[in-house]
Amino acid sequence: MDLKQFVVLGLGRFGSSLARTLYGLGHDVLAVDKKEEAVQEISETVTHAVQADATDENTLRSLGLRNFDVAIVAIGSNIQSSILISLIVKELGVKHVVAKAQSELHAKLLYKIGADRVVFPERDMGLRLAHNLVSSNVLDFIELSSDYSIVEVVALNEWQGKTLKDLNFRRKYGLNVIAIKHNGEMNVSPRAEDIIEENDVLVVIGENEGITRLENKA
C-alpha cells in the first residue's frame, strides 16, 4: 500500500470520520477546521490538526497544501465556502481534490471548477439503508451509475447447497456474481461449480432492474 498525504478540510461528522479512518489505515492526515473544539477533539487521532479558516488562500498556502496527494473538502452545508475552498486547493496544485456535495447542482459546480471527485455521503448512506430496510439479506448497496449497481446479499436458504451454475443469476436476473465471501475469506474468482453455503455473502453486479428483482426475492 502506497502511503499518501491527505488534508481534510472541515471536521463535521463526515470529515472527522474520514480523517480518523485514513490515519488508522497508516496515512499522514492533516485535519483543518475553523472551530477550536473540533480541532482539539480530533488532535490525538490524526497526524496534525490545525485551527484555520480554509477559505483564506494565504492560510492554506502556509500549510503547504501543494505537497499533499489528496485534499478532501468535507464542507457541504455552506455551498459558497465549499466551492471557494475546492477552487483554492486546486489552484494551489493539490493533485487530487475530493469534495462533498449537497445537491446535483452543487456537484456540477464543483466539477466545473476542477474537483476530481464529488461525493454525496448522506445520499449514499440513505440509499444503502433503504435497500437494507427493503431486504434484511442485503448488507450493502453501491450505486455505480443511474443504471448499474453492486449489492452484497446474504445467501438465501434456497440457494444453499447449490452451485452458481444451478442458480444462474445471469439468466434469471441479468446479474453477475463477482465475488463470494465465505467464513471471512473473499473469493474474487468464483467458478460456475462453486457451491453456496450457509452465511455466504454474494457480491453481485448488474443493472438496477435485475438487482431490484433479486432484492424482492431476498
Secondary structure, 3 states (H helix, E strand, C coil): CCCCEEEEECCCHHHHHHHHHHHHCCCEEEEEECCHHHHHHHHHHCCEEEECCCCCHHHHHHCCHHHCCEEEECCCCCHHHHHHHHHHHHHCCCCEEEEECCCHHHHHHHHHCCCCEEECHHHHHHHHHHHHHHCCCEEEEEECCCCEEEEEEECCHHHCCCEHHHHCHHHHHCEEEEEEEECCEEECCCCCCCECCCCCEEEEEEEHHHHHHHHHHC
